[in-house]
Amino acid sequence: MSIKSLLINYNDCPSSLDSLIPDNGLANLAGSLLSRGHETKILDYSTIQTLEDFRPAHVRRKLKSVFLRYLLETSLFGKMSASTYKAFRDIDNDIASCRDDKIQKIIKEIIEEIESGKIDFVAFKLWSGEGFLGSAKIAHELRKKFPRLKIFGGGPHVEIYGKRIFSFTDAFDVLCQGEGEEIIAQLAEFAEGKRNINEIPSIIYKDGAEIVSTNVRFIDDLNAISDPVYDEDVYPAMKGDEKLKIIMIEESRGCPYSCNFCIHRIKSGNRWRTQRVDKIIANIKKLSEQVNTCAFKFSGSNTPYFLRKEIAESLIKERMNIKYIGFADTRQPEKEDYALLKKSGCVSLFFGVESADPHLLENVMNKKTDPQWIRDSLKQSGEAGILVAASIIAPCPGERSDSIQKTINLLSQAKICGVSVYPAVCYPRTRWFAESEKFGFKLAEDAEDKMMTYTIKFTMPPPMTAPLPFTIDGKNFSIITEEIIKTSRALEKKGITTGMNDSLLFFGHILGMHPSKVKALNQRSMILGDYSNLREKIRTFNARVRLHQ
């Protein structure tokens, strides 16, 4: 019997260009279900249309006017006036109203899909912030309308907060806390009445008043995963130019390292699992034809150097005219052949640098690497013609007076193109959280609950954002924000564009835009809602990466 389902991706209003990349996780789940004879459809709301719905004309006009006032006041007087603060509050209320309207529109659309398609289950990808809150609200309304409908949740938020989600909402029957490709097929059997819930691994569910967690199981053989599906009849958001036509490739999962701040070992295990290179190449060929694109992103959080080399050699041997980006690591036991990667089509790499202070790397982050090795990796990659981006953590717990300056100097010497500056975040299930006081964090009493529902107001200036439920070495949210701004300005003075990653550098490369222009476009389009300009740029990008013109 064929089971019918909807796979839903709601993550509030798109906040960056790269949030418009198609969701590979849901495409994988769709492939898994379809390969077993089931029917499914992906409803992905991270689109240009959603941005338009969140930024109608009257909101755009107000945002533009108030932001100009804010920039002038902070430039002349160092702070915004009370009247500007109130104006931002009014705009925030307008955006909240737009959000409510959008969620009601989504609920109506999903109800129509359920009724017309006789849907057996609905599965949500749960993100953080308003993405989580909005998805829970949608699920709750579906639960009221269809009491017998099975509703599942999975994704990043479940991996971090697990069973605590049930203390916030009872809208979900089951939460999946691991890799979903095998689990989704078993959940389909559960929805069909052919499998007991307690037989399914890697899930959380309520049995009466008790919350039950089954053992997490990772997929040993990535080659056994069904191919992802991006066909427009299955993934309607792929029609036209609602999404960037950059396709994520699942070449590897897992990470053998143990950074104190990172959840990737929890998310995908503590060892590398890789796909065969011939399957990776076959998948790229298939997806490039399916989506009509030559643009790809390797999604492994820590792609092994030996696998990346084999992929590059195969791409060259097969004479495949693709362009790709991905994450890179400065702890690999061998230096990568960046010239080979460039020749094979690599456009940009995103390195997790975090710091150039040996003390922080060793004792605070447990990121065992040498700053000189970091600098050489970044520099050699750039010299090979690859656009280099890096992430750093600033402020970081345990910083000394010259820590940030060391990092700024290293990035400047390496002549990278862009950087993303992140504050230290004490995520549950990491060592930083488990030993928070040791690492300089002071958590609020209900920190985990507050973090689970914490929202970032991307359209608002920093003073409008709620404080984090923790301090770092006694620094409150205001001081943390000031240090982020100070570090970002220092990097910009060195000629390094902030707010950049590999995806944004790739976007600029295809359109012939300097990183600073991409940053301006990203901020103006996403924050101020200049979606007409954004539509034009995305249309041009998608046209230029088409495999067949």
Buried (B, 14 or more C-beta within 10 A) or exposed (E): EEBBBBBBBBBBBBBBBBBBBBBBBBBBBBBBBBBBEBBBBBBBBBBBBBBBBBBBEEBBEBBBEBBEBBEEBBEEEEEBEEEBBEBBEEBBEBBEEBBEEBBEEBBEEBBEBBEEBEBBBBBBBBBBBBBBBBBBBBBBBBBEEBEEBBBBBBBBBBBBBBBBBBEBBEBBBBBBBBBBBBBBBBBBBBBBEEBEBEEBBBBBBBEEEEBEEBEBBBBEEBEEBBBBBBBEEBBBBBEBBBBBBBBBBBBBBBBEBBBBBBBBBBBBBEEBBBBBBEBBBBBBBEBBEBBBBBBBBBBBBBBBBBBBBBBBBBBEEBEBEBBBBBBBBBBBEEEBBBBBBBBBBBBBBBBBBBBBBBBBBEEBBBBEBBBEEBBBBBBBBBBBEBBBBBBBBBBBBBBEEEBBBBBBBBBBEBBBBBBBBBBBBBBBBBBBBEEBEEBBBBBBEEBBBBBBBBBEBBBBBEBBBEBBBBBBBEBEBEBBBEBBEBBBEBBBEBEBBBBBBBBBBBBBBBBEBEBBEBBBBBBBBBBBBBBEEBBEBBEBBBEBBBBEE
